Amino acid sequence: MASGRRDLAAATIALAVLLVLFLPSSAAAAVPSIDATTATEGHCGRPLGLRFHLKSGYLYVADAYKGLMRVAPGGGEATVLVTEVDGVPLRFTNGVDIDQVTGEVYFTDSSMNFNRSQHEMVTRTGDSTGRLLRYDPRTGKAVVLQADITYPNGLAISADRTHLIISSTGPCKLLRYWIKGSKAGTMELFADLPGYPDNVRPDKKGGYWVALHREKAELPFGVDSHLLALRIDADGKIIEEMRGPKSVRPTEVVERKGGRLFMGSVELHYVSVVTRK
């Protein structure tokens, strides 16, 4: 056990976090407050998940209020594809990912009772009305793959395209839904987490990066540090962790060439770039 702890400690990312502001300070200061944008987001929409289908160039958008949408390769106005499934409206469309071979789109509806502006209620009430859905662009039809999920959030398709990894935010878990093989159509626990997960993105080794909004148990007042993200291997084991200031609460971590990590947040007006050593 001590050896395992040393290995994890050795894998912990050094605090070499470079906060790169892609907006000039004057522009960042002009951005409306989070509360102000939340008050009107139901009218304007709130994109939460974005994925490109590489072959077609289409960008699929999971918008919390507008449903599943698609933007053509040349840009322009988004086309709304799905607003309800099986007669039940999408109330809190959240995560999205795409099977790059078939073009099928997998996405989540986090709750049938609460919308995004009420997201804290989904956790507080233990709401378990979330759904995992699939849209087939060949038929234009969407179906429910799994119902009665507790706060399904971000999701990612596995490298071998046999299953999906889904964040279950309230219970602090990752779930695995099998889309192929002898277990197809079943869901199981993939990993217990020490914090509340948001988006899940693949790493470069067949595993996943999971952004944590906050830990289950935050460190005492005066200690400005908490978990920002975890790297999980293909077997559901935590193999790397990243800590940073409590003012940073990432919603997504994306790994690019050279191991650099790009971190996004709904609470900050910039993108963070993390250089791993």
C-alpha positions as CSV (number, residue, x, y, z in Angstrom):
1,M,0.0,0.0,0.0
2,A,2.9,2.4,0.9
3,S,4.4,1.6,-2.5
4,G,1.1,2.4,-4.2
5,R,1.0,5.8,-2.5
6,R,4.5,6.6,-3.5
7,D,3.7,5.7,-7.1
8,L,0.6,8.0,-7.0
9,A,2.6,10.7,-5.4
10,A,5.3,10.4,-8.0
11,A,2.6,10.6,-10.7
12,T,1.0,13.7,-9.2
13,I,1.4,16.6,-11.5
14,A,3.8,19.3,-10.3
15,L,2.2,22.6,-9.8
16,A,3.4,24.1,-13.1
17,V,0.1,25.6,-14.0
18,L,0.3,28.4,-16.4
19,L,-2.9,30.5,-16.5
20,V,-3.0,31.9,-20.1
21,L,-5.6,34.5,-20.8
22,F,-6.8,34.3,-24.3
23,L,-8.9,37.4,-23.7
24,P,-7.1,40.7,-23.0
25,S,-7.7,42.0,-19.5
26,S,-10.0,44.8,-20.8
27,A,-12.2,42.3,-22.7
28,A,-12.3,39.9,-19.7
29,A,-13.4,42.7,-17.4
30,A,-16.3,43.5,-19.8
31,V,-17.7,39.9,-19.7
32,P,-21.0,39.8,-17.7
33,S,-20.9,38.2,-14.3
34,I,-21.8,34.5,-13.9
35,D,-25.0,35.4,-12.1
36,A,-26.0,37.8,-14.9
37,T,-25.5,35.2,-17.7
38,T,-27.3,32.5,-15.6
39,A,-30.4,34.7,-15.3
40,T,-30.9,34.8,-19.1
41,E,-29.4,31.5,-20.3
42,G,-32.7,29.9,-20.7
43,H,-33.5,32.3,-23.5
44,C,-30.1,32.3,-25.2
45,G,-29.1,28.7,-24.6
46,R,-26.1,27.2,-22.8
47,P,-23.8,24.9,-24.8
48,L,-22.3,22.3,-22.4
49,G,-20.9,19.7,-24.7
50,L,-19.1,20.1,-28.1
51,R,-17.7,17.3,-30.3
52,F,-16.7,17.2,-34.0
53,H,-17.5,14.3,-36.3
54,L,-14.2,14.3,-38.1
55,K,-15.3,12.7,-41.4
56,S,-18.2,15.1,-42.0
57,G,-16.9,18.1,-40.2
58,Y,-20.1,18.6,-38.4
59,L,-19.9,20.0,-34.9
60,Y,-22.5,18.5,-32.5
61,V,-23.6,20.7,-29.6
62,A,-25.4,19.6,-26.4
63,D,-27.1,22.7,-25.2
64,A,-28.7,22.6,-21.8
65,Y,-31.9,24.3,-23.0
66,K,-32.0,23.9,-26.7
67,G,-31.3,20.2,-26.9
68,L,-28.9,18.4,-29.3
69,M,-27.8,20.7,-32.2
70,R,-25.5,20.5,-35.2
71,V,-23.4,23.1,-36.9
72,A,-22.3,22.6,-40.5
73,P,-18.5,22.6,-41.4
74,G,-18.7,26.1,-42.7
75,G,-20.2,27.4,-39.5
76,G,-23.4,29.5,-39.4
77,E,-26.6,28.9,-37.4
78,A,-27.0,25.7,-35.6
79,T,-29.7,23.2,-36.6
80,V,-31.7,21.8,-33.7
81,L,-31.8,18.0,-34.1
82,V,-33.4,16.7,-30.9
83,T,-35.6,18.4,-28.3
84,E,-37.4,15.3,-26.9
85,V,-37.0,11.5,-26.8
86,D,-39.9,9.1,-26.4
87,G,-42.2,12.0,-25.9
88,V,-40.2,13.4,-22.9
89,P,-38.6,16.8,-23.5
90,L,-34.9,17.3,-23.0
91,R,-34.7,19.4,-19.8
92,F,-30.9,19.4,-19.1
93,T,-28.9,18.3,-22.1
94,N,-25.3,18.0,-21.0
95,G,-22.5,15.8,-22.3
96,V,-21.9,14.5,-25.9
97,D,-19.5,12.2,-27.7
98,I,-19.5,10.6,-31.2
99,D,-18.6,7.2,-32.6
100,Q,-16.2,8.4,-35.3
101,V,-16.8,5.2,-37.4
102,T,-20.6,5.0,-37.4
103,G,-21.3,8.7,-36.7
104,E,-23.8,7.8,-33.9
105,V,-24.0,10.6,-31.3
106,Y,-24.3,9.7,-27.6
107,F,-25.5,12.4,-25.2
108,T,-26.9,12.9,-21.7
109,D,-30.0,14.5,-20.3
110,S,-29.0,15.1,-16.7
111,S,-32.5,15.4,-15.2
112,M,-36.2,15.3,-16.2
113,N,-37.1,17.5,-13.2
114,F,-34.5,20.3,-13.1
115,N,-32.8,22.5,-15.7
116,R,-29.2,23.7,-15.7
117,S,-29.9,26.8,-13.6
118,Q,-31.2,24.4,-10.9
119,H,-28.2,22.1,-11.1
120,E,-27.5,22.2,-7.4
121,M,-31.0,20.7,-6.8
122,V,-30.1,17.7,-8.9
123,T,-27.4,16.8,-6.4
124,R,-29.3,17.9,-3.2
125,T,-32.4,15.9,-4.0
126,G,-30.6,12.8,-5.3
127,D,-32.5,13.1,-8.5
128,S,-32.2,9.9,-10.5
129,T,-34.2,10.8,-13.6
130,G,-31.2,11.3,-15.9
131,R,-31.0,9.6,-19.3
132,L,-28.3,8.3,-21.7
133,L,-29.4,8.8,-25.3
134,R,-28.2,8.0,-28.8
135,Y,-28.9,9.9,-32.0
136,D,-28.5,8.3,-35.4
137,P,-27.8,10.9,-38.1
138,R,-28.7,8.3,-40.8
139,T,-32.3,8.1,-39.6
140,G,-32.6,11.3,-37.6
141,K,-34.0,9.3,-34.7
142,A,-33.0,9.4,-31.0
143,V,-33.5,6.6,-28.5
144,V,-33.1,6.1,-24.8
145,L,-30.3,3.7,-23.9
146,Q,-30.5,3.9,-20.2
147,A,-32.9,5.7,-17.9
148,D,-33.0,6.5,-14.1
149,I,-29.4,7.6,-13.9
150,T,-28.3,9.9,-11.0
151,Y,-27.0,13.1,-12.6
152,P,-25.3,11.8,-15.8
153,N,-23.0,14.5,-17.0
154,G,-20.0,14.3,-19.4
155,L,-19.3,11.1,-21.3
156,A,-16.6,9.6,-23.5
157,I,-16.5,6.7,-25.9
158,S,-13.7,4.2,-25.3
159,A,-10.8,3.9,-27.7
160,D,-12.1,0.5,-28.9
161,R,-15.7,1.8,-29.2
162,T,-17.1,-0.9,-27.0
163,H,-18.4,1.2,-24.1
164,L,-19.0,4.7,-22.8
165,I,-17.6,6.2,-19.6
166,I,-20.2,8.6,-18.0
167,S,-19.8,11.0,-15.1
168,S,-22.4,10.6,-12.4
169,T,-21.9,13.9,-10.6
170,G,-23.9,13.7,-7.4
171,P,-22.7,10.2,-6.3
172,C,-19.1,11.1,-7.3
173,K,-18.7,8.1,-9.6
174,L,-17.9,7.1,-13.2
175,L,-20.2,4.6,-14.8
176,R,-19.5,2.3,-17.8
177,Y,-22.3,1.6,-20.3
178,W,-21.5,-1.3,-22.7
179,I,-22.5,-0.7,-26.3
180,K,-21.0,-3.8,-27.8
181,G,-20.1,-7.4,-26.7
182,S,-21.8,-9.8,-24.3
183,K,-22.6,-7.0,-21.9
184,A,-24.2,-4.7,-24.4
185,G,-27.0,-2.7,-23.0
186,T,-25.8,-2.9,-19.4
187,M,-24.3,-0.4,-17.0
188,E,-21.9,-0.9,-14.2
189,L,-19.7,1.1,-11.8
190,F,-16.3,2.0,-13.4
191,A,-14.7,4.1,-10.6
192,D,-15.4,5.8,-7.3
193,L,-14.0,9.3,-7.2
194,P,-12.9,11.7,-4.4
195,G,-14.8,14.6,-5.9
196,Y,-17.7,15.7,-8.1
197,P,-16.9,14.9,-11.8
198,D,-18.0,17.0,-14.7
199,N,-16.6,16.2,-18.2
200,V,-14.7,13.1,-19.2
201,R,-12.1,13.2,-22.1
202,P,-9.8,10.6,-23.4
203,D,-6.1,10.7,-22.6
204,K,-3.4,9.5,-25.0
205,K,-3.0,6.1,-23.4
206,G,-6.5,4.6,-23.6
207,G,-7.6,6.1,-20.3
208,Y,-9.5,9.3,-19.4
209,W,-9.1,12.8,-17.9
210,V,-11.9,13.7,-15.5
211,A,-12.5,17.3,-14.4
212,L,-13.6,17.7,-10.7
213,H,-15.7,20.6,-9.8
214,R,-14.8,20.2,-6.1
215,E,-13.7,17.5,-3.7
216,K,-16.0,15.6,-1.4
217,A,-14.1,16.9,1.6
218,E,-12.3,20.2,1.0
219,L,-9.1,21.0,2.9
220,P,-9.5,23.3,6.0
221,F,-9.9,27.0,5.6
222,G,-6.5,28.7,4.9
223,V,-5.3,25.8,2.7
224,D,-5.7,27.0,-0.8
225,S,-5.5,23.7,-2.6
226,H,-7.9,21.1,-3.9
227,L,-8.1,18.4,-6.6
228,L,-8.7,19.8,-10.1
229,A,-8.6,16.7,-12.2
230,L,-7.8,13.0,-12.2
231,R,-6.4,10.7,-14.9
232,I,-8.0,7.3,-14.9
233,D,-6.6,4.2,-16.7
234,A,-8.7,1.8,-18.8
235,D,-9.4,-0.3,-15.8
236,G,-10.8,2.5,-13.7
237,K,-7.8,3.1,-11.5
238,I,-6.6,6.6,-10.5
239,I,-3.1,6.9,-11.9
240,E,-2.5,10.7,-11.8
241,E,-4.0,13.7,-10.0
242,M,-3.7,17.4,-10.4
243,R,-4.1,19.9,-7.6
244,G,-4.5,23.7,-7.7
245,P,-6.0,26.7,-6.1
246,K,-9.6,26.5,-4.8
247,S,-10.6,29.4,-7.0
248,V,-10.1,27.1,-10.1
249,R,-13.0,24.7,-10.6
250,P,-12.6,23.1,-14.0
251,T,-15.4,21.6,-16.0
252,E,-13.2,20.0,-18.7
253,V,-9.6,18.9,-19.2
254,V,-8.4,18.1,-22.7
255,E,-5.0,16.6,-23.5
256,R,-3.2,17.7,-26.6
257,K,0.2,17.0,-28.2
258,G,3.2,17.1,-25.9
259,G,1.0,16.3,-22.9
260,R,-0.2,19.8,-22.5
261,L,-3.6,20.1,-20.8
262,F,-6.3,22.7,-21.6
263,M,-8.7,23.4,-18.8
264,G,-12.1,25.1,-19.2
265,S,-14.5,26.4,-16.5
266,V,-17.9,27.9,-16.4
267,E,-16.8,30.2,-13.6
268,L,-13.7,31.8,-15.1
269,H,-13.3,34.0,-18.2
270,Y,-10.2,32.3,-19.5
271,V,-8.7,28.9,-20.5
272,S,-5.9,27.5,-18.4
273,V,-2.9,25.7,-20.0
274,V,-1.1,23.2,-17.8
275,T,2.4,22.2,-18.6
276,R,3.1,18.8,-17.1
277,K,6.6,17.9,-15.9
